[in-house]
Amino acid sequence: MAEEVESLCVNCMDARSDAVQLTLHGDSLMLRGAPVLVEVHYRARHDRSAPVMDVFMDALDRMCRRLLGATPRIRCFAIDQATLFARN
């Protein structure tokens, strides 16, 4: 799944492969809502428009259904690079 998500980020959102970071929290118990929660935090850019994000989320939704057997709740958060302070 990690390889497919990374490939989706690179091919759909034009992300650098070495900038994609994935975390899986398997010990969490979903008390309410969808059984799978996907949060995507990405750097806002002009080429990551609403139509691009729709394609990305559609592909991510299909991937979760196929690999996890569950319908995910997907939340994407665009981070303004002017307010992003990061290391490594």
N, CA and C atoms as a LAMMPS dump frame, in Angstrom:
ITEM: TIMESTEP
0
ITEM: NUMBER OF ATOMS
264
ITEM: BOX BOUNDS ff ff ff
-5.0000000000000000e+02 5.0000000000000000e+02
-5.0000000000000000e+02 5.0000000000000000e+02
-5.0000000000000000e+02 5.0000000000000000e+02
ITEM: ATOMS id mol type element x y z
1 1 1 N 0.829 -1.188 0
2 1 2 C 0 0 0
3 1 3 C 0.873 1.252 0
4 2 1 N 1.969 1.21 0.758
5 2 2 C 2.854 2.377 0.829
6 2 3 C 3.383 2.745 -0.55
7 3 1 N 3.771 1.757 -1.325
8 3 2 C 4.29 2.03 -2.663
9 3 3 C 3.218 2.635 -3.561
10 4 1 N 1.987 2.146 -3.444
11 4 2 C 0.901 2.678 -4.265
12 4 3 C 0.548 4.109 -3.87
13 5 1 N 0.522 4.399 -2.577
14 5 2 C 0.225 5.753 -2.124
15 5 3 C 1.34 6.702 -2.563
16 6 1 N 2.579 6.285 -2.398
17 6 2 C 3.699 7.123 -2.836
18 6 3 C 3.616 7.391 -4.335
19 7 1 N 3.342 6.366 -5.107
20 7 2 C 3.223 6.511 -6.552
21 7 3 C 2.089 7.476 -6.908
22 8 1 N 0.981 7.391 -6.189
23 8 2 C -0.138 8.297 -6.421
24 8 3 C 0.266 9.743 -6.127
25 9 1 N 0.978 9.947 -5.037
26 9 2 C 1.44 11.297 -4.684
27 9 3 C 2.384 11.846 -5.749
28 10 1 N 3.291 11.024 -6.215
29 10 2 C 4.276 11.447 -7.211
30 10 3 C 3.608 11.714 -8.559
31 11 1 N 2.75 10.801 -8.992
32 11 2 C 2.172 10.903 -10.332
33 11 3 C 0.988 11.863 -10.417
34 12 1 N 0.209 11.967 -9.371
35 12 2 C -0.987 12.816 -9.415
36 12 3 C -0.71 14.223 -8.907
37 13 1 N 0.065 14.32 -7.827
38 13 2 C 0.3 15.624 -7.203
39 13 3 C 1.677 16.19 -7.507
40 14 1 N 2.459 15.466 -8.305
41 14 2 C 3.797 15.891 -8.689
42 14 3 C 4.7 16.102 -7.473
43 15 1 N 4.531 15.237 -6.468
44 15 2 C 5.367 15.3 -5.262
45 15 3 C 6.717 14.641 -5.538
46 16 1 N 7.715 15.066 -4.815
47 16 2 C 9.012 14.392 -4.879
48 16 3 C 8.914 13.114 -4.055
49 17 1 N 9.424 12.036 -4.57
50 17 2 C 9.363 10.751 -3.88
51 17 3 C 9.987 10.821 -2.489
52 18 1 N 11.106 11.537 -2.361
53 18 2 C 11.783 11.618 -1.07
54 18 3 C 11.077 12.55 -0.087
55 19 1 N 10.029 13.247 -0.545
56 19 2 C 9.278 14.142 0.334
57 19 3 C 7.983 13.507 0.843
58 20 1 N 7.636 12.328 0.331
59 20 2 C 6.412 11.641 0.749
60 20 3 C 6.69 10.902 2.042
61 21 1 N 5.893 11.182 3.046
62 21 2 C 6.023 10.5 4.343
63 21 3 C 4.674 9.901 4.697
64 22 1 N 4.669 8.616 5.037
65 22 2 C 3.434 7.899 5.335
66 22 3 C 3.484 7.339 6.745
67 23 1 N 2.355 7.413 7.431
68 23 2 C 2.242 6.87 8.773
69 23 3 C 0.987 6.011 8.839
70 24 1 N 1.093 4.851 9.442
71 24 2 C -0.056 3.983 9.66
72 24 3 C -0.225 3.798 11.163
73 25 1 N -1.402 4.14 11.648
74 25 2 C -1.704 3.98 13.071
75 25 3 C -2.635 2.783 13.209
76 26 1 N -2.074 1.616 13.406
77 26 2 C -2.861 0.387 13.455
78 26 3 C -3.447 0.075 14.814
79 27 1 N -2.96 0.694 15.86
80 27 2 C -3.435 0.388 17.204
81 27 3 C -4.623 1.236 17.621
82 28 1 N -5.055 2.129 16.764
83 28 2 C -6.168 3.007 17.108
84 28 3 C -7.488 2.262 16.93
85 29 1 N -8.441 2.587 17.764
86 29 2 C -9.772 2.027 17.664
87 29 3 C -10.721 3.144 17.275
88 30 1 N -11.355 3.008 16.12
89 30 2 C -12.287 4.027 15.649
90 30 3 C -13.592 3.848 16.416
91 31 1 N -13.918 4.8 17.257
92 31 2 C -15.117 4.713 18.081
93 31 3 C -16.368 5.168 17.335
94 32 1 N -16.193 6.038 16.376
95 32 2 C -17.338 6.565 15.641
96 32 3 C -16.856 7.006 14.264
97 33 1 N -17.67 6.817 13.271
98 33 2 C -17.322 7.265 11.928
99 33 3 C -16.773 6.139 11.068
100 34 1 N -16.173 6.516 9.982
101 34 2 C -15.635 5.559 9.021
102 34 3 C -14.537 4.715 9.663
103 35 1 N -14.417 3.458 9.251
104 35 2 C -13.41 2.58 9.85
105 35 3 C -11.973 2.944 9.478
106 36 1 N -11.804 3.732 8.422
107 36 2 C -10.472 4.139 7.973
108 36 3 C -10.475 5.656 7.807
109 37 1 N -9.494 6.311 8.408
110 37 2 C -9.333 7.761 8.272
111 37 3 C -8.007 8.026 7.581
112 38 1 N -8.054 8.765 6.486
113 38 2 C -6.847 9.137 5.756
114 38 3 C -6.713 10.655 5.833
115 39 1 N -5.61 11.129 6.389
116 39 2 C -5.323 12.563 6.426
117 39 3 C -4.119 12.827 5.535
118 40 1 N -4.258 13.805 4.674
119 40 2 C -3.192 14.169 3.754
120 40 3 C -2.844 15.631 4.013
121 41 1 N -1.598 15.873 4.365
122 41 2 C -1.093 17.239 4.544
123 41 3 C -0.094 17.473 3.414
124 42 1 N -0.351 18.467 2.615
125 42 2 C 0.51 18.708 1.458
126 42 3 C 0.771 20.195 1.292
127 43 1 N 1.861 20.504 0.631
128 43 2 C 2.22 21.895 0.375
129 43 3 C 1.332 22.449 -0.729
130 44 1 N 0.692 23.557 -0.432
131 44 2 C -0.186 24.197 -1.411
132 44 3 C 0.645 24.732 -2.577
133 45 1 N 0.179 24.422 -3.774
134 45 2 C 0.801 24.933 -4.998
135 45 3 C -0.303 25.18 -6.008
136 46 1 N -0.037 26.048 -6.975
137 46 2 C -1.055 26.383 -7.966
138 46 3 C -1.492 25.177 -8.792
139 47 1 N -0.593 24.213 -9.002
140 47 2 C -0.938 23.05 -9.821
141 47 3 C -1.682 21.969 -9.033
142 48 1 N -1.857 22.154 -7.747
143 48 2 C -2.627 21.193 -6.937
144 48 3 C -4.02 21.783 -6.71
145 49 1 N -4.724 21.901 -7.81
146 49 2 C -6.044 22.529 -7.833
147 49 3 C -7.12 21.555 -7.369
148 50 1 N -8.336 22.05 -7.236
149 50 2 C -9.46 21.209 -6.816
150 50 3 C -9.659 20.008 -7.751
151 51 1 N -9.602 20.177 -9.075
152 51 2 C -9.756 19.002 -9.945
153 51 3 C -8.645 17.954 -9.738
154 52 1 N -7.429 18.417 -9.515
155 52 2 C -6.313 17.491 -9.265
156 52 3 C -6.553 16.739 -7.952
157 53 1 N -7.005 17.452 -6.941
158 53 2 C -7.252 16.823 -5.646
159 53 3 C -8.429 15.852 -5.722
160 54 1 N -9.419 16.146 -6.564
161 54 2 C -10.527 15.206 -6.761
162 54 3 C -10.027 13.894 -7.361
163 55 1 N -9.166 13.987 -8.36
164 55 2 C -8.586 12.785 -8.974
165 55 3 C -7.782 12.011 -7.929
166 56 1 N -6.968 12.73 -7.144
167 56 2 C -6.155 12.118 -6.1
168 56 3 C -7.03 11.394 -5.079
169 57 1 N -8.074 12.078 -4.588
170 57 2 C -8.929 11.473 -3.56
171 57 3 C -9.738 10.301 -4.11
172 58 1 N -10.184 10.38 -5.358
173 58 2 C -10.895 9.256 -5.973
174 58 3 C -9.998 8.023 -6.031
175 59 1 N -8.757 8.22 -6.46
176 59 2 C -7.815 7.103 -6.542
177 59 3 C -7.493 6.548 -5.155
178 60 1 N -7.326 7.431 -4.182
179 60 2 C -7.05 7.004 -2.811
180 60 3 C -8.233 6.23 -2.23
181 61 1 N -9.436 6.689 -2.516
182 61 2 C -10.645 5.997 -2.07
183 61 3 C -10.709 4.578 -2.652
184 62 1 N -10.492 4.455 -3.955
185 62 2 C -10.514 3.134 -4.602
186 62 3 C -9.441 2.22 -4.021
187 63 1 N -8.266 2.78 -3.77
188 63 2 C -7.157 2.002 -3.224
189 63 3 C -7.511 1.455 -1.835
190 64 1 N -8.074 2.286 -0.988
191 64 2 C -8.439 1.843 0.367
192 64 3 C -9.514 0.77 0.323
193 65 1 N -10.487 0.946 -0.554
194 65 2 C -11.546 -0.066 -0.679
195 65 3 C -10.963 -1.4 -1.138
196 66 1 N -10.062 -1.324 -2.112
197 66 2 C -9.475 -2.551 -2.671
198 66 3 C -8.529 -3.23 -1.686
199 67 1 N -7.644 -2.47 -1.058
200 67 2 C -6.609 -3.06 -0.204
201 67 3 C -7.049 -3.28 1.238
202 68 1 N -7.936 -2.437 1.742
203 68 2 C -8.347 -2.532 3.143
204 68 3 C -9.774 -3.052 3.306
205 69 1 N -10.508 -3.084 2.209
206 69 2 C -11.883 -3.562 2.274
207 69 3 C -12.806 -2.628 3.038
208 70 1 N -12.481 -1.343 3.066
209 70 2 C -13.281 -0.38 3.816
210 70 3 C -13.326 0.952 3.078
211 71 1 N -14.416 1.659 3.28
212 71 2 C -14.572 2.995 2.721
213 71 3 C -13.899 3.998 3.648
214 72 1 N -12.924 4.746 3.146
215 72 2 C -12.208 5.68 4.011
216 72 3 C -12.893 7.039 4.113
217 73 1 N -12.643 7.712 5.19
218 73 2 C -12.943 9.142 5.295
219 73 3 C -11.627 9.833 4.95
220 74 1 N -11.641 10.674 3.947
221 74 2 C -10.417 11.315 3.462
222 74 3 C -10.493 12.814 3.752
223 75 1 N -9.433 13.336 4.363
224 75 2 C -9.32 14.757 4.642
225 75 3 C -7.973 15.236 4.117
226 76 1 N -7.984 16.258 3.269
227 76 2 C -6.756 16.809 2.705
228 76 3 C -6.59 18.251 3.184
229 77 1 N -5.393 18.569 3.645
230 77 2 C -5.086 19.879 4.188
231 77 3 C -3.931 20.497 3.418
232 78 1 N -4.196 21.595 2.727
233 78 2 C -3.15 22.31 2.004
234 78 3 C -2.422 23.233 2.983
235 79 1 N -1.114 23.123 3.021
236 79 2 C -0.288 23.936 3.916
237 79 3 C 0.363 25.042 3.09
238 80 1 N 0.136 26.271 3.476
239 80 2 C 0.749 27.41 2.8
240 80 3 C 2.249 27.382 3.09
241 81 1 N 3.054 27.336 2.043
242 81 2 C 4.51 27.241 2.235
243 81 3 C 5.079 28.441 2.976
244 82 1 N 4.401 29.58 2.912
245 82 2 C 4.877 30.762 3.625
246 82 3 C 4.768 30.599 5.139
247 83 1 N 3.903 29.68 5.573
248 83 2 C 3.722 29.459 7.015
249 83 3 C 4.294 28.121 7.465
250 84 1 N 4.982 27.436 6.569
251 84 2 C 5.54 26.118 6.891
252 84 3 C 6.994 26.268 7.342
253 85 1 N 7.246 25.845 8.538
254 85 2 C 8.598 25.813 9.062
255 85 3 C 8.911 24.346 9.36
256 86 1 N 9.929 23.792 8.707
257 86 2 C 10.192 22.366 8.813
258 86 3 C 11.674 22.071 8.734
259 87 1 N 12.045 20.901 9.219
260 87 2 C 13.411 20.39 9.11
261 87 3 C 13.376 18.961 8.614
262 88 1 N 14.464 18.595 7.99
263 88 2 C 14.656 17.23 7.49
264 88 3 C 13.615 16.904 6.479
